[in-house]
Amino acid sequence: MKKPLAGALLAAALLGASAAPAVAAPGPAAPAAVDLAGTVALSNCSGSVVRAPSASADDPALVLSNGHCLETGFPAPGEVLVDQPSSRSFTLLDGAGNGVGTLRAAKLAYGTMTDTDVSLYQLGESYAEIESAYGIEALELDAARPSEGAAITVASGYWKRTYNCSVDGFAHQLKEGSWTWKDSVRYTDACDTIGGTSGSPVIDDATGKVVAVNNTGNESGGRCTDNNPCEVDENGEVTVREGINYGQQTYTLVPCIGPGSEIDLGREGCAVPKP
């Protein structure tokens, strides 16, 4: 995992040859550069305010991060947490990385490190209230699987910086210590993420939508050990990619988010791990 960092470290870190036609048809608008708007800083990790495509403005907002960033510690393999009490706080950032306000969880809606590495906190504030108070819109979760070769940005609220690269491919299984994740996103080496970037949204540059949540990387070439995940293909062949980093896809979460931002694991199409 991209190791969670101590709160003390967070405090230290918050440091023309031819004529043009008389009337030209407008071309497609260039996508806006991805910035830090909507990301959050946790005490030990990164995260973001996210919404399902069907969310209402009055629904309670959700914050996305990693399961290994939970304030209660790493969930055990096979453990799934649903509707747990939490009063965790998050620093909301604007596009330039300035903290504009503090958000607080009403509960941990969902958290696990089995098959994926994800946490979803439900806040006390609605999407409309956050936008009205801070001028910040939630990032939308993409309902579609990301594509190989897509340009992406990993946006870290903890470090107030972004990493730009592409989807290099997908790992059938990613094994790290006691945990196994499925269909993980592998980045090209330009996304050299570090500790504290755990939980960062992975954003498709073309759409501005969240396609994954950043969670780990092979730090020293170890084979399937803590901080040194390995890839395992359909035939059981193991590949170690030293220095390469990974995220967990988030399109699988979309069918599980019902009205009122409630996590309903019985909804049609919801295939995430269940308690």
C-alpha positions, -999 to +999 in steps of 0.1 A: +000+000+000+010+036-004+016+038+034-007+062+053+013+090+069+012+104+104-007+136+111+025+154+121+039+148+087+008+163+072+014+195+091+050+196+079+040+190+043+013+217+041+040+235+028-001+320-396+010+313-433-025+308-446-057+328-443-084+314-420-120+310-433-142+340-427-165+319-405-150+288-389-171+261-374-162+257-337-142+225-330-147+203-300-139+220-267-106+209-252-110+192-219-101+213-189-069+204-172-075+183-141-068+201-109-073+196-072-109+209-069-130+184-050-101+165-035-097+162+003-068+157+027-073+131+054-050+129+085-030+101+068-042+098+032-058+115+002-094+114-010-122+132-029-158+142-027-176+120-053-211+114-066-228+087-085-242+098-120-277+095-106-271+115-074-294+144-064-280+177-053-298+172-019-282+138-013-256+135+014-221+138-001-197+109-003-159+109+003-139+082-015-106+069-002-088+036+005-098+008+028-063+009+042-068+045+051-096+038+076-091+054+110-097+020+126-068+004+107-065-021+079-096-044+074-086-081+075-088-101+043-125-110+038-137-082+061-163-058+048-175-028+069-209-012+062-227+016+081-201+021+108-200+051+131-175+078+121-169+114+128-138+117+106-129+151+093-116+160+058-100+192+045-117+202+012-094+217-014-100+241-043-083+238-077-051+254-065-048+231-035-060+257-009-080+243+020-114+260+018-133+242+046-136+212+068-161+184+061-171+157+086-183+122+082-217+111+095-207+074+090-184+050+072-208+038+045-185+011+031-150-001+035-129-031+025-095-044+013-109-075-002-109-076-041-105-038-040-091-012-016-119+013-010-137+034+016-168+055+012-177+080+039-212+096+040-210+132+051-234+153+071-235+179+042-253+175+009-237+182-025-257+214-028-246+226+006-209+220-002-212+238-035-231+267-020-206+271+009-173+265-009-180+267-047-167+231-051-185+205-071-182+168-064-162+146-089-185+122-108-178+084-106-176+070-141-200+041-146-178+026-173-146+007-170-115+027-179-096+021-212-061+010-217-040+040-229-063+066-214-046+097-201-052+100-164-044+122-134-038+111-099-048+140-077-034+139-041-052+161-016-026+152+011+004+164-009-016+191-029-001+178-062-011+159-093+006+131-112+000+127-149+004+094-169-017+068-188-034+035-181-007+010-190-030-020-186-048-041-160-036-067-135-058-098-133-049-101-096-026-079-076-013-096-044+003-077-016+010-094+017-023-108+030-045-090+005-056-097-031-072-072-054-088-079-088-086-061-122-063-034-108-053-004-130-016-003-137-001+031-145+027+041-168+058+050-148+053+088-150+028+084-121+055+078-094+031+082-065+044+081-029+031+075+006+002+098+014-012+096-021-033+066-010-070+073-017-064+099-044-089+099-072-077+087-105-093+109-130-098+104-168-084+135-184-108+134-213-140+132-192-130+146-158-146+115-142-131+093-115-122+058-128-101+045-100-087+051-065-049+051-061-037+026-036-003+009-040+030+004-058+060-019-059+086+001-039+117-021-039+112-051-063+099-075-037+076-103-047+040-101-033+051-086+000+039-056+019+046-024-002+057-047-030+026-060-048+030-085-076+007-092-106-008-127-111-023-135-145-051-160-153-025-188-155-009-181-122+022-165-137+037-139-113+052-106-126+070-081-105+072-045-117+095-025-095+086+012-093+052+007-109+020+020-092-016+009-092-052+019-085-084+001-080-113+006-104-144+024-091-170+018-118-181-012-097-192+011-069-218+029-090-245+003-090-243+000-052-251+036-045-288+042-041-310+072-034-298+094-006-263+082-012-271+050+007-249+019+000-273-009-009-253-041-016-285-058-028-291-034-057-290-049-092-255-049-107-238-044-073-210-069-073-186-055-047-176-078-017-204-081+009-201-088+047 
